[in-house]
Amino acid sequence: MKLSDIPNVISVIRLIAVIPVVYLLIDHAYAWALVLFAAAGASDGLDGFLAKHYGWQSQLGGILDPLADKTLLVCCFLVLGAQGLIPLWLVLAVVFRDLVIIAGAILYNYRIAEVDAAPMPISKINTAIQILLIVAVLMDAGVYALDAGWLAALVWLCFITVCISGAQYVWIWGRKAHRRGWRHE
């Protein structure tokens, strides 16, 4: 192992940490789940800092980092939705958006050209709101009761950014695909 592998190791640990987070959520140990979720968030910042600051970016890291992030978020949404702590319609919207983006990227990659995508600003905002919503729900469920109106506003804000960011990905990448045309193999 080389020092440059550290960001990838951190991402793998974060990916593995999804299992205890899901277990804690299922066990209704929301305070502990919040601690582990926060630790995963801190590790995401750490691996990103190390990769960028020391030039330790890699193609594998470019896959592992977002995979770990998305896996943690989607699993938290699914469990919290199944428990009725996040509305099911929001869970479905979040999962549907991610599936559309992934399917579109795969289709584009194999039928048009290699995907060289960076997250759009609205997507980064959406991710931040999803994280904030999970933190708020975990706080409310296990640490400190939050105002129901504030949580409802956060749910709707998350839904709006899910819809806007999903539509933006479809619009932008659909136009790119239309301009470039299908690859004939």
VMD Tcl script that builds the backbone (N, CA, C; Angstrom):
set m [mol new atoms 555]
animate dup $m
set s [atomselect $m all]
$s set {name element resname resid chain x y z} {
  {N N MET 1 A 0.841 -1.181 0.000}
  {CA C MET 1 A 0.000 0.000 0.000}
  {C C MET 1 A 0.883 1.241 0.000}
  {N N LYS 2 A 0.451 2.238 -0.772}
  {CA C LYS 2 A 1.178 3.501 -0.844}
  {C C LYS 2 A 0.361 4.573 -0.137}
  {N N LEU 3 A 1.017 5.662 0.211}
  {CA C LEU 3 A 0.305 6.786 0.830}
  {C C LEU 3 A -0.819 7.292 -0.062}
  {N N SER 4 A -0.606 7.246 -1.358}
  {CA C SER 4 A -1.619 7.732 -2.290}
  {C C SER 4 A -2.884 6.876 -2.288}
  {N N ASP 5 A -2.834 5.701 -1.655}
  {CA C ASP 5 A -4.008 4.830 -1.558}
  {C C ASP 5 A -4.920 5.203 -0.384}
  {N N ILE 6 A -4.449 6.067 0.500}
  {CA C ILE 6 A -5.211 6.396 1.709}
  {C C ILE 6 A -6.621 6.910 1.395}
  {N N PRO 7 A -6.813 7.842 0.440}
  {CA C PRO 7 A -8.192 8.273 0.161}
  {C C PRO 7 A -9.110 7.125 -0.262}
  {N N ASN 8 A -8.582 6.185 -1.045}
  {CA C ASN 8 A -9.396 5.044 -1.476}
  {C C ASN 8 A -9.725 4.123 -0.305}
  {N N VAL 9 A -8.782 3.933 0.585}
  {CA C VAL 9 A -9.019 3.108 1.778}
  {C C VAL 9 A -10.112 3.754 2.635}
  {N N ILE 10 A -10.039 5.064 2.792}
  {CA C ILE 10 A -11.064 5.780 3.564}
  {C C ILE 10 A -12.429 5.606 2.908}
  {N N SER 11 A -12.492 5.696 1.584}
  {CA C SER 11 A -13.760 5.509 0.875}
  {C C SER 11 A -14.308 4.096 1.062}
  {N N VAL 12 A -13.432 3.100 1.029}
  {CA C VAL 12 A -13.863 1.711 1.241}
  {C C VAL 12 A -14.395 1.543 2.664}
  {N N ILE 13 A -13.715 2.125 3.634}
  {CA C ILE 13 A -14.194 2.053 5.020}
  {C C ILE 13 A -15.563 2.725 5.141}
  {N N ARG 14 A -15.733 3.861 4.464}
  {CA C ARG 14 A -17.026 4.548 4.482}
  {C C ARG 14 A -18.105 3.682 3.840}
  {N N LEU 15 A -17.760 2.994 2.784}
  {CA C LEU 15 A -18.710 2.089 2.129}
  {C C LEU 15 A -19.094 0.944 3.073}
  {N N ILE 16 A -18.126 0.391 3.755}
  {CA C ILE 16 A -18.393 -0.685 4.723}
  {C C ILE 16 A -19.210 -0.163 5.903}
  {N N ALA 17 A -19.002 1.100 6.274}
  {CA C ALA 17 A -19.720 1.704 7.413}
  {C C ALA 17 A -21.221 1.810 7.160}
  {N N VAL 18 A -21.641 1.660 5.925}
  {CA C VAL 18 A -23.073 1.685 5.620}
  {C C VAL 18 A -23.782 0.564 6.398}
  {N N ILE 19 A -23.131 -0.571 6.524}
  {CA C ILE 19 A -23.745 -1.727 7.192}
  {C C ILE 19 A -24.085 -1.412 8.651}
  {N N PRO 20 A -23.138 -0.928 9.475}
  {CA C PRO 20 A -23.531 -0.610 10.851}
  {C C PRO 20 A -24.510 0.558 10.956}
  {N N VAL 21 A -24.436 1.510 10.041}
  {CA C VAL 21 A -25.405 2.612 10.072}
  {C C VAL 21 A -26.805 2.050 9.846}
  {N N VAL 22 A -26.960 1.207 8.844}
  {CA C VAL 22 A -28.269 0.600 8.562}
  {C C VAL 22 A -28.728 -0.239 9.755}
  {N N TYR 23 A -27.819 -1.006 10.339}
  {CA C TYR 23 A -28.173 -1.810 11.514}
  {C C TYR 23 A -28.669 -0.919 12.655}
  {N N LEU 24 A -27.946 0.165 12.928}
  {CA C LEU 24 A -28.348 1.071 13.997}
  {C C LEU 24 A -29.706 1.715 13.712}
  {N N LEU 25 A -29.950 2.058 12.463}
  {CA C LEU 25 A -31.256 2.619 12.097}
  {C C LEU 25 A -32.372 1.598 12.314}
  {N N ILE 26 A -32.152 0.384 11.871}
  {CA C ILE 26 A -33.153 -0.672 12.035}
  {C C ILE 26 A -33.401 -0.937 13.517}
  {N N ASP 27 A -32.343 -0.828 14.316}
  {CA C ASP 27 A -32.427 -1.057 15.762}
  {C C ASP 27 A -32.957 0.174 16.515}
  {N N HIS 28 A -33.282 1.231 15.787}
  {CA C HIS 28 A -33.793 2.486 16.360}
  {C C HIS 28 A -32.772 3.165 17.285}
  {N N ALA 29 A -31.501 2.898 17.061}
  {CA C ALA 29 A -30.431 3.548 17.822}
  {C C ALA 29 A -30.004 4.797 17.045}
  {N N TYR 30 A -30.919 5.763 16.976}
  {CA C TYR 30 A -30.729 6.920 16.104}
  {C C TYR 30 A -29.565 7.809 16.515}
  {N N ALA 31 A -29.331 7.942 17.803}
  {CA C ALA 31 A -28.216 8.783 18.249}
  {C C ALA 31 A -26.886 8.183 17.789}
  {N N TRP 32 A -26.728 6.873 17.919}
  {CA C TRP 32 A -25.499 6.226 17.470}
  {C C TRP 32 A -25.390 6.250 15.948}
  {N N ALA 33 A -26.515 6.079 15.281}
  {CA C ALA 33 A -26.513 6.164 13.815}
  {C C ALA 33 A -26.073 7.555 13.382}
  {N N LEU 34 A -26.532 8.580 14.104}
  {CA C LEU 34 A -26.137 9.954 13.796}
  {C C LEU 34 A -24.632 10.134 13.981}
  {N N VAL 35 A -24.081 9.573 15.029}
  {CA C VAL 35 A -22.629 9.675 15.270}
  {C C VAL 35 A -21.862 9.029 14.122}
  {N N LEU 36 A -22.279 7.831 13.735}
  {CA C LEU 36 A -21.582 7.126 12.655}
  {C C LEU 36 A -21.793 7.827 11.316}
  {N N PHE 37 A -22.986 8.363 11.084}
  {CA C PHE 37 A -23.262 9.124 9.870}
  {C C PHE 37 A -22.363 10.355 9.805}
  {N N ALA 38 A -22.213 11.043 10.933}
  {CA C ALA 38 A -21.335 12.228 10.994}
  {C C ALA 38 A -19.872 11.833 10.756}
  {N N ALA 39 A -19.465 10.701 11.317}
  {CA C ALA 39 A -18.091 10.227 11.097}
  {C C ALA 39 A -17.868 9.914 9.617}
  {N N ALA 40 A -18.871 9.329 8.974}
  {CA C ALA 40 A -18.769 9.050 7.535}
  {C C ALA 40 A -18.638 10.353 6.765}
  {N N GLY 41 A -19.398 11.358 7.160}
  {CA C GLY 41 A -19.302 12.666 6.513}
  {C C GLY 41 A -17.927 13.286 6.685}
  {N N ALA 42 A -17.388 13.181 7.892}
  {CA C ALA 42 A -16.049 13.717 8.145}
  {C C ALA 42 A -15.007 12.963 7.312}
  {N N SER 43 A -15.184 11.640 7.182}
  {CA C SER 43 A -14.226 10.858 6.383}
  {C C SER 43 A -14.305 11.231 4.913}
  {N N ASP 44 A -15.499 11.607 4.456}
  {CA C ASP 44 A -15.654 12.054 3.070}
  {C C ASP 44 A -14.857 13.335 2.850}
  {N N GLY 45 A -14.945 14.244 3.795}
  {CA C GLY 45 A -14.160 15.475 3.703}
  {C C GLY 45 A -12.669 15.196 3.754}
  {N N LEU 46 A -12.276 14.265 4.619}
  {CA C LEU 46 A -10.852 13.933 4.768}
  {C C LEU 46 A -10.298 13.301 3.498}
  {N N ASP 47 A -11.001 12.317 2.937}
  {CA C ASP 47 A -10.436 11.685 1.737}
  {C C ASP 47 A -10.396 12.655 0.563}
  {N N GLY 48 A -11.393 13.532 0.485}
  {CA C GLY 48 A -11.369 14.543 -0.575}
  {C C GLY 48 A -10.218 15.513 -0.413}
  {N N PHE 49 A -9.982 15.941 0.823}
  {CA C PHE 49 A -8.871 16.850 1.093}
  {C C PHE 49 A -7.542 16.194 0.733}
  {N N LEU 50 A -7.340 14.952 1.197}
  {CA C LEU 50 A -6.075 14.261 0.926}
  {C C LEU 50 A -5.860 14.062 -0.577}
  {N N ALA 51 A -6.914 13.654 -1.264}
  {CA C ALA 51 A -6.787 13.404 -2.703}
  {C C ALA 51 A -6.428 14.682 -3.454}
  {N N LYS 52 A -7.091 15.781 -3.112}
  {CA C LYS 52 A -6.848 17.036 -3.834}
  {C C LYS 52 A -5.542 17.704 -3.391}
  {N N HIS 53 A -5.319 17.753 -2.090}
  {CA C HIS 53 A -4.153 18.467 -1.563}
  {C C HIS 53 A -2.833 17.799 -1.978}
  {N N TYR 54 A -2.802 16.489 -1.959}
  {CA C TYR 54 A -1.564 15.770 -2.267}
  {C C TYR 54 A -1.543 15.190 -3.678}
  {N N GLY 55 A -2.580 15.453 -4.460}
  {CA C GLY 55 A -2.618 14.918 -5.819}
  {C C GLY 55 A -2.798 13.417 -5.850}
  {N N TRP 56 A -3.517 12.870 -4.865}
  {CA C TRP 56 A -3.713 11.428 -4.763}
  {C C TRP 56 A -5.024 10.993 -5.413}
  {N N GLN 57 A -5.511 11.759 -6.379}
  {CA C GLN 57 A -6.733 11.372 -7.069}
  {C C GLN 57 A -6.440 10.181 -7.967}
  {N N SER 58 A -7.437 9.344 -8.113}
  {CA C SER 58 A -7.298 8.180 -8.985}
  {C C SER 58 A -8.641 7.871 -9.624}
  {N N GLN 59 A -8.595 7.080 -10.676}
  {CA C GLN 59 A -9.832 6.678 -11.332}
  {C C GLN 59 A -10.673 5.846 -10.365}
  {N N LEU 60 A -10.018 4.962 -9.601}
  {CA C LEU 60 A -10.736 4.158 -8.615}
  {C C LEU 60 A -11.399 5.048 -7.563}
  {N N GLY 61 A -10.676 6.055 -7.102}
  {CA C GLY 61 A -11.234 6.987 -6.129}
  {C C GLY 61 A -12.418 7.756 -6.680}
  {N N GLY 62 A -12.360 8.058 -7.971}
  {CA C GLY 62 A -13.461 8.748 -8.626}
  {C C GLY 62 A -14.728 7.905 -8.675}
  {N N ILE 63 A -14.575 6.605 -8.527}
  {CA C ILE 63 A -15.722 5.695 -8.474}
  {C C ILE 63 A -16.118 5.418 -7.024}
  {N N LEU 64 A -15.117 5.094 -6.180}
  {CA C LEU 64 A -15.393 4.713 -4.794}
  {C C LEU 64 A -16.034 5.826 -3.977}
  {N N ASP 65 A -15.534 7.053 -4.119}
  {CA C ASP 65 A -16.026 8.156 -3.292}
  {C C ASP 65 A -17.510 8.426 -3.518}
  {N N PRO 66 A -17.951 8.666 -4.763}
  {CA C PRO 66 A -19.389 8.899 -4.938}
  {C C PRO 66 A -20.232 7.647 -4.665}
  {N N LEU 67 A -19.666 6.454 -4.917}
  {CA C LEU 67 A -20.391 5.216 -4.622}
  {C C LEU 67 A -20.665 5.102 -3.124}
  {N N ALA 68 A -19.651 5.380 -2.320}
  {CA C ALA 68 A -19.820 5.324 -0.858}
  {C C ALA 68 A -20.835 6.364 -0.394}
  {N N ASP 69 A -20.735 7.568 -0.939}
  {CA C ASP 69 A -21.667 8.640 -0.553}
  {C C ASP 69 A -23.103 8.275 -0.920}
  {N N LYS 70 A -23.318 7.867 -2.165}
  {CA C LYS 70 A -24.674 7.548 -2.628}
  {C C LYS 70 A -25.235 6.342 -1.899}
  {N N THR 71 A -24.411 5.331 -1.662}
  {CA C THR 71 A -24.877 4.133 -0.967}
  {C C THR 71 A -25.354 4.493 0.440}
  {N N LEU 72 A -24.577 5.310 1.138}
  {CA C LEU 72 A -24.966 5.716 2.489}
  {C C LEU 72 A -26.263 6.512 2.467}
  {N N LEU 73 A -26.360 7.492 1.582}
  {CA C LEU 73 A -27.564 8.324 1.524}
  {C C LEU 73 A -28.795 7.501 1.143}
  {N N VAL 74 A -28.696 6.706 0.099}
  {CA C VAL 74 A -29.855 5.943 -0.360}
  {C C VAL 74 A -30.286 4.931 0.702}
  {N N CYS 75 A -29.332 4.253 1.325}
  {CA C CYS 75 A -29.690 3.285 2.372}
  {C C CYS 75 A -30.375 3.973 3.549}
  {N N CYS 76 A -29.871 5.133 3.947}
  {CA C CYS 76 A -30.507 5.881 5.037}
  {C C CYS 76 A -31.921 6.297 4.634}
  {N N PHE 77 A -32.087 6.800 3.421}
  {CA C PHE 77 A -33.415 7.188 2.957}
  {C C PHE 77 A -34.358 5.988 2.951}
  {N N LEU 78 A -33.891 4.839 2.470}
  {CA C LEU 78 A -34.748 3.657 2.396}
  {C C LEU 78 A -35.193 3.197 3.782}
  {N N VAL 79 A -34.261 3.120 4.722}
  {CA C VAL 79 A -34.616 2.658 6.067}
  {C C VAL 79 A -35.509 3.674 6.772}
  {N N LEU 80 A -35.122 4.945 6.729}
  {CA C LEU 80 A -35.929 5.966 7.393}
  {C C LEU 80 A -37.302 6.098 6.739}
  {N N GLY 81 A -37.385 5.870 5.439}
  {CA C GLY 81 A -38.678 5.867 4.759}
  {C C GLY 81 A -39.522 4.677 5.186}
  {N N ALA 82 A -38.905 3.499 5.274}
  {CA C ALA 82 A -39.626 2.299 5.712}
  {C C ALA 82 A -40.141 2.462 7.145}
  {N N GLN 83 A -39.431 3.238 7.941}
  {CA C GLN 83 A -39.851 3.480 9.324}
  {C C GLN 83 A -40.842 4.640 9.445}
  {N N GLY 84 A -41.148 5.269 8.332}
  {CA C GLY 84 A -42.100 6.368 8.347}
  {C C GLY 84 A -41.524 7.687 8.841}
  {N N LEU 85 A -40.210 7.779 8.937}
  {CA C LEU 85 A -39.577 9.012 9.407}
  {C C LEU 85 A -39.306 9.995 8.267}
  {N N ILE 86 A -39.239 9.479 7.054}
  {CA C ILE 86 A -39.153 10.303 5.843}
  {C C ILE 86 A -40.304 9.837 4.964}
  {N N PRO 87 A -41.058 10.773 4.364}
  {CA C PRO 87 A -42.190 10.354 3.531}
  {C C PRO 87 A -41.757 9.430 2.396}
  {N N LEU 88 A -42.553 8.396 2.176}
  {CA C LEU 88 A -42.242 7.416 1.144}
  {C C LEU 88 A -42.134 8.063 -0.238}
  {N N TRP 89 A -42.982 9.041 -0.523}
  {CA C TRP 89 A -42.932 9.696 -1.831}
  {C C TRP 89 A -41.602 10.401 -2.054}
  {N N LEU 90 A -40.997 10.923 -0.977}
  {CA C LEU 90 A -39.684 11.559 -1.111}
  {C C LEU 90 A -38.608 10.502 -1.341}
  {N N VAL 91 A -38.704 9.398 -0.619}
  {CA C VAL 91 A -37.745 8.297 -0.808}
  {C C VAL 91 A -37.794 7.830 -2.261}
  {N N LEU 92 A -38.997 7.642 -2.782}
  {CA C LEU 92 A -39.144 7.198 -4.170}
  {C C LEU 92 A -38.565 8.224 -5.144}
  {N N ALA 93 A -38.783 9.499 -4.872}
  {CA C ALA 93 A -38.239 10.550 -5.741}
  {C C ALA 93 A -36.714 10.531 -5.729}
  {N N VAL 94 A -36.118 10.394 -4.550}
  {CA C VAL 94 A -34.650 10.366 -4.426}
  {C C VAL 94 A -34.078 9.157 -5.165}
  {N N VAL 95 A -34.655 8.000 -4.938}
  {CA C VAL 95 A -34.155 6.777 -5.572}
  {C C VAL 95 A -34.377 6.838 -7.088}
  {N N PHE 96 A -35.559 7.297 -7.519}
  {CA C PHE 96 A -35.855 7.393 -8.944}
  {C C PHE 96 A -34.867 8.325 -9.642}
  {N N ARG 97 A -34.599 9.486 -9.043}
  {CA C ARG 97 A -33.646 10.441 -9.623}
  {C C ARG 97 A -32.284 9.781 -9.812}
  {N N ASP 98 A -31.809 9.103 -8.760}
  {CA C ASP 98 A -30.498 8.466 -8.859}
  {C C ASP 98 A -30.481 7.366 -9.918}
  {N N LEU 99 A -31.549 6.581 -9.996}
  {CA C LEU 99 A -31.611 5.519 -11.013}
  {C C LEU 99 A -31.636 6.094 -12.426}
  {N N VAL 100 A -32.371 7.178 -12.624}
  {CA C VAL 100 A -32.413 7.819 -13.941}
  {C C VAL 100 A -31.027 8.342 -14.317}
  {N N ILE 101 A -30.351 8.975 -13.376}
  {CA C ILE 101 A -29.013 9.517 -13.654}
  {C C ILE 101 A -28.036 8.386 -13.967}
  {N N ILE 102 A -28.068 7.328 -13.173}
  {CA C ILE 102 A -27.155 6.201 -13.392}
  {C C ILE 102 A -27.455 5.524 -14.733}
  {N N ALA 103 A -28.729 5.254 -15.004}
  {CA C ALA 103 A -29.101 4.613 -16.271}
  {C C ALA 103 A -28.712 5.497 -17.456}
  {N N GLY 104 A -28.951 6.798 -17.323}
  {CA C GLY 104 A -28.579 7.719 -18.387}
  {C C GLY 104 A -27.078 7.751 -18.618}
  {N N ALA 105 A -26.314 7.747 -17.537}
  {CA C ALA 105 A -24.850 7.768 -17.661}
  {C C ALA 105 A -24.338 6.494 -18.324}
  {N N ILE 106 A -24.913 5.357 -17.946}
  {CA C ILE 106 A -24.501 4.083 -18.551}
  {C C ILE 106 A -24.850 4.075 -20.042}
  {N N LEU 107 A -26.066 4.469 -20.356}
  {CA C LEU 107 A -26.494 4.519 -21.757}
  {C C LEU 107 A -25.616 5.478 -22.560}
  {N N TYR 108 A -25.388 6.659 -22.031}
  {CA C TYR 108 A -24.551 7.646 -22.716}
  {C C TYR 108 A -23.143 7.087 -22.926}
  {N N ASN 109 A -22.595 6.472 -21.884}
  {CA C ASN 109 A -21.230 5.948 -21.944}
  {C C ASN 109 A -21.087 4.871 -23.023}
  {N N TYR 110 A -22.073 4.003 -23.141}
  {CA C TYR 110 A -21.953 2.896 -24.085}
  {C C TYR 110 A -22.489 3.191 -25.474}
  {N N ARG 111 A -23.377 4.167 -25.597}
  {CA C ARG 111 A -23.974 4.433 -26.901}
  {C C ARG 111 A -23.562 5.758 -27.528}
  {N N ILE 112 A -23.011 6.686 -26.745}
  {CA C ILE 112 A -22.663 8.010 -27.285}
  {C C ILE 112 A -21.153 8.232 -27.175}
  {N N ALA 113 A -20.689 8.458 -25.974}
  {CA C ALA 113 A -19.268 8.725 -25.725}
  {C C ALA 113 A -18.991 8.521 -24.242}
  {N N GLU 114 A -17.723 8.487 -23.903}
  {CA C GLU 114 A -17.350 8.327 -22.496}
  {C C GLU 114 A -17.892 9.493 -21.675}
  {N N VAL 115 A -18.459 9.151 -20.522}
  {CA C VAL 115 A -19.014 10.171 -19.634}
  {C C VAL 115 A -17.882 10.773 -18.814}
  {N N ASP 116 A -17.768 12.068 -18.911}
  {CA C ASP 116 A -16.811 12.801 -18.081}
  {C C ASP 116 A -17.620 13.846 -17.329}
  {N N ALA 117 A -18.294 13.377 -16.286}
  {CA C ALA 117 A -19.260 14.238 -15.603}
  {C C ALA 117 A -18.736 14.697 -14.249}
  {N N ALA 118 A -19.048 15.921 -13.963}
  {CA C ALA 118 A -18.819 16.468 -12.630}
  {C C ALA 118 A -20.185 16.887 -12.114}
  {N N PRO 119 A -20.401 16.799 -10.805}
  {CA C PRO 119 A -21.711 17.180 -10.288}
  {C C PRO 119 A -22.016 18.646 -10.564}
  {N N MET 120 A -23.264 18.900 -10.920}
  {CA C MET 120 A -23.712 20.270 -11.173}
  {C C MET 120 A -23.975 20.966 -9.840}
  {N N PRO 121 A -23.922 22.289 -9.821}
  {CA C PRO 121 A -24.156 23.010 -8.564}
  {C C PRO 121 A -25.473 22.643 -7.878}
  {N N ILE 122 A -26.559 22.502 -8.626}
  {CA C ILE 122 A -27.841 22.148 -8.008}
  {C C ILE 122 A -27.791 20.747 -7.417}
  {N N SER 123 A -26.999 19.867 -8.028}
  {CA C SER 123 A -26.844 18.514 -7.498}
  {C C SER 123 A -26.088 18.540 -6.171}
  {N N LYS 124 A -25.084 19.399 -6.084}
  {CA C LYS 124 A -24.351 19.539 -4.816}
  {C C LYS 124 A -25.261 20.103 -3.733}
  {N N ILE 125 A -26.106 21.049 -4.110}
  {CA C ILE 125 A -27.071 21.609 -3.158}
  {C C ILE 125 A -28.045 20.529 -2.717}
  {N N ASN 126 A -28.520 19.729 -3.675}
  {CA C ASN 126 A -29.442 18.646 -3.340}
  {C C ASN 126 A -28.805 17.653 -2.376}
  {N N THR 127 A -27.560 17.281 -2.638}
  {CA C THR 127 A -26.870 16.347 -1.754}
  {C C THR 127 A -26.740 16.933 -0.358}
  {N N ALA 128 A -26.382 18.210 -0.266}
  {CA C ALA 128 A -26.267 18.855 1.046}
  {C C ALA 128 A -27.611 18.852 1.774}
  {N N ILE 129 A -28.695 19.092 1.052}
  {CA C ILE 129 A -30.026 19.094 1.675}
  {C C ILE 129 A -30.423 17.681 2.089}
  {N N GLN 130 A -30.088 16.687 1.285}
  {CA C GLN 130 A -30.371 15.307 1.677}
  {C C GLN 130 A -29.633 14.956 2.967}
  {N N ILE 131 A -28.376 15.350 3.046}
  {CA C ILE 131 A -27.594 15.092 4.262}
  {C C ILE 131 A -28.211 15.820 5.451}
  {N N LEU 132 A -28.541 17.082 5.257}
  {CA C LEU 132 A -29.156 17.870 6.324}
  {C C LEU 132 A -30.472 17.244 6.776}
  {N N LEU 133 A -31.263 16.749 5.837}
  {CA C LEU 133 A -32.529 16.107 6.190}
  {C C LEU 133 A -32.289 14.849 7.016}
  {N N ILE 134 A -31.351 14.028 6.607}
  {CA C ILE 134 A -31.053 12.808 7.381}
  {C C ILE 134 A -30.581 13.172 8.781}
  {N N VAL 135 A -29.687 14.139 8.880}
  {CA C VAL 135 A -29.211 14.577 10.199}
  {C C VAL 135 A -30.378 15.082 11.044}
  {N N ALA 136 A -31.245 15.893 10.449}
  {CA C ALA 136 A -32.394 16.441 11.183}
  {C C ALA 136 A -33.339 15.332 11.642}
  {N N VAL 137 A -33.609 14.371 10.765}
  {CA C VAL 137 A -34.498 13.269 11.121}
  {C C VAL 137 A -33.892 12.434 12.242}
  {N N LEU 138 A -32.600 12.159 12.155}
  {CA C LEU 138 A -31.937 11.388 13.208}
  {C C LEU 138 A -31.913 12.160 14.525}
  {N N MET 139 A -31.665 13.457 14.435}
  {CA C MET 139 A -31.720 14.298 15.642}
  {C C MET 139 A -33.106 14.222 16.267}
  {N N ASP 140 A -34.125 14.421 15.439}
  {CA C ASP 140 A -35.508 14.438 15.915}
  {C C ASP 140 A -35.912 13.095 16.516}
  {N N ALA 141 A -35.461 12.007 15.895}
  {CA C ALA 141 A -35.869 10.673 16.339}
  {C C ALA 141 A -35.117 10.192 17.576}
  {N N GLY 142 A -33.901 10.685 17.785}
  {CA C GLY 142 A -33.130 10.087 18.865}
  {C C GLY 142 A -32.367 11.002 19.777}
  {N N VAL 143 A -32.307 12.288 19.461}
  {CA C VAL 143 A -31.456 13.164 20.267}
  {C C VAL 143 A -32.254 14.333 20.842}
  {N N TYR 144 A -32.903 15.082 19.964}
  {CA C TYR 144 A -33.601 16.294 20.375}
  {C C TYR 144 A -34.750 16.549 19.418}
  {N N ALA 145 A -35.946 16.668 19.965}
  {CA C ALA 145 A -37.128 16.881 19.125}
  {C C ALA 145 A -37.039 18.234 18.418}
  {N N LEU 146 A -37.216 18.196 17.112}
  {CA C LEU 146 A -37.162 19.410 16.302}
  {C C LEU 146 A -38.576 19.854 15.949}
  {N N ASP 147 A -38.706 21.100 15.558}
  {CA C ASP 147 A -39.991 21.643 15.149}
  {C C ASP 147 A -40.486 20.911 13.899}
  {N N ALA 148 A -41.728 20.416 13.951}
  {CA C ALA 148 A -42.301 19.658 12.833}
  {C C ALA 148 A -42.393 20.505 11.567}
  {N N GLY 149 A -42.666 21.794 11.713}
  {CA C GLY 149 A -42.739 22.673 10.545}
  {C C GLY 149 A -41.394 22.803 9.854}
  {N N TRP 150 A -40.337 22.864 10.644}
  {CA C TRP 150 A -38.995 22.965 10.083}
  {C C TRP 150 A -38.651 21.691 9.319}
  {N N LEU 151 A -38.989 20.531 9.900}
  {CA C LEU 151 A -38.729 19.256 9.217}
  {C C LEU 151 A -39.532 19.158 7.916}
  {N N ALA 152 A -40.803 19.582 7.959}
  {CA C ALA 152 A -41.638 19.540 6.754}
  {C C ALA 152 A -41.060 20.439 5.666}
  {N N ALA 153 A -40.582 21.612 6.048}
  {CA C ALA 153 A -39.974 22.521 5.072}
  {C C ALA 153 A -38.724 21.889 4.452}
  {N N LEU 154 A -37.948 21.215 5.264}
  {CA C LEU 154 A -36.739 20.548 4.779}
  {C C LEU 154 A -37.106 19.413 3.811}
  {N N VAL 155 A -38.168 18.679 4.122}
  {CA C VAL 155 A -38.633 17.612 3.233}
  {C C VAL 155 A -39.002 18.193 1.868}
  {N N TRP 156 A -39.758 19.278 1.868}
  {CA C TRP 156 A -40.182 19.885 0.599}
  {C C TRP 156 A -39.007 20.500 -0.159}
  {N N LEU 157 A -38.085 21.108 0.559}
  {CA C LEU 157 A -36.889 21.662 -0.078}
  {C C LEU 157 A -36.079 20.547 -0.735}
  {N N CYS 158 A -35.978 19.422 -0.052}
  {CA C CYS 158 A -35.272 18.267 -0.613}
  {C C CYS 158 A -35.982 17.787 -1.881}
  {N N PHE 159 A -37.302 17.690 -1.834}
  {CA C PHE 159 A -38.061 17.235 -2.999}
  {C C PHE 159 A -37.876 18.176 -4.185}
  {N N ILE 160 A -37.929 19.473 -3.921}
  {CA C ILE 160 A -37.779 20.458 -5.000}
  {C C ILE 160 A -36.398 20.351 -5.644}
  {N N THR 161 A -35.342 20.223 -4.828}
  {CA C THR 161 A -33.994 20.127 -5.393}
  {C C THR 161 A -33.769 18.784 -6.080}
  {N N VAL 162 A -34.428 17.722 -5.602}
  {CA C VAL 162 A -34.357 16.420 -6.290}
  {C C VAL 162 A -34.938 16.569 -7.694}
  {N N CYS 163 A -36.109 17.190 -7.789}
  {CA C CYS 163 A -36.773 17.355 -9.086}
  {C C CYS 163 A -35.968 18.253 -10.022}
  {N N ILE 164 A -35.503 19.379 -9.513}
  {CA C ILE 164 A -34.753 20.312 -10.363}
  {C C ILE 164 A -33.441 19.690 -10.831}
  {N N SER 165 A -32.699 19.076 -9.901}
  {CA C SER 165 A -31.405 18.506 -10.302}
  {C C SER 165 A -31.598 17.326 -11.245}
  {N N GLY 166 A -32.607 16.486 -11.002}
  {CA C GLY 166 A -32.870 15.365 -11.902}
  {C C GLY 166 A -33.238 15.849 -13.296}
  {N N ALA 167 A -34.117 16.845 -13.357}
  {CA C ALA 167 A -34.520 17.401 -14.656}
  {C C ALA 167 A -33.334 18.053 -15.360}
  {N N GLN 168 A -32.481 18.712 -14.604}
  {CA C GLN 168 A -31.327 19.367 -15.205}
  {C C GLN 168 A -30.370 18.338 -15.814}
  {N N TYR 169 A -30.128 17.236 -15.100}
  {CA C TYR 169 A -29.273 16.184 -15.656}
  {C C TYR 169 A -29.870 15.634 -16.949}
  {N N VAL 170 A -31.160 15.326 -16.927}
  {CA C VAL 170 A -31.812 14.769 -18.117}
  {C C VAL 170 A -31.737 15.771 -19.275}
  {N N TRP 171 A -32.015 17.034 -19.011}
  {CA C TRP 171 A -32.007 18.074 -20.050}
  {C C TRP 171 A -30.608 18.245 -20.652}
  {N N ILE 172 A -29.617 18.444 -19.809}
  {CA C ILE 172 A -28.259 18.722 -20.294}
  {C C ILE 172 A -27.673 17.515 -21.014}
  {N N TRP 173 A -27.761 16.334 -20.389}
  {CA C TRP 173 A -27.164 15.155 -21.012}
  {C C TRP 173 A -27.987 14.666 -22.196}
  {N N GLY 174 A -29.285 14.891 -22.158}
  {CA C GLY 174 A -30.116 14.559 -23.322}
  {C C GLY 174 A -29.743 15.403 -24.526}
  {N N ARG 175 A -29.506 16.698 -24.296}
  {CA C ARG 175 A -29.090 17.583 -25.389}
  {C C ARG 175 A -27.705 17.187 -25.915}
  {N N LYS 176 A -26.793 16.845 -25.010}
  {CA C LYS 176 A -25.462 16.390 -25.455}
  {C C LYS 176 A -25.589 15.131 -26.302}
  {N N ALA 177 A -26.418 14.204 -25.875}
  {CA C ALA 177 A -26.615 12.954 -26.614}
  {C C ALA 177 A -27.218 13.232 -27.981}
  {N N HIS 178 A -28.182 14.127 -28.031}
  {CA C HIS 178 A -28.828 14.462 -29.303}
  {C C HIS 178 A -27.826 15.082 -30.282}
  {N N ARG 179 A -26.966 15.979 -29.775}
  {CA C ARG 179 A -25.970 16.627 -30.639}
  {C C ARG 179 A -24.928 15.640 -31.154}
  {N N ARG 180 A -24.509 14.708 -30.308}
  {CA C ARG 180 A -23.441 13.792 -30.704}
  {C C ARG 180 A -23.948 12.602 -31.500}
  {N N GLY 181 A -25.158 12.161 -31.222}
  {CA C GLY 181 A -25.716 11.005 -31.939}
  {C C GLY 181 A -25.190 9.690 -31.405}
  {N N TRP 182 A -25.876 8.606 -31.793}
  {CA C TRP 182 A -25.511 7.269 -31.347}
  {C C TRP 182 A -24.208 6.816 -31.991}
  {N N ARG 183 A -23.430 6.084 -31.236}
  {CA C ARG 183 A -22.244 5.430 -31.760}
  {C C ARG 183 A -22.686 4.170 -32.475}
  {N N HIS 184 A -22.151 3.920 -33.641}
  {CA C HIS 184 A -22.504 2.707 -34.379}
  {C C HIS 184 A -21.342 1.722 -34.263}
  {N N GLU 185 A -21.659 0.580 -33.709}
  {CA C GLU 185 A -20.587 -0.409 -33.501}
  {C C GLU 185 A -20.815 -1.637 -34.305}
}
mol reanalyze $m
mol bondsrecalc $m
mol representation Tube
mol addrep $m
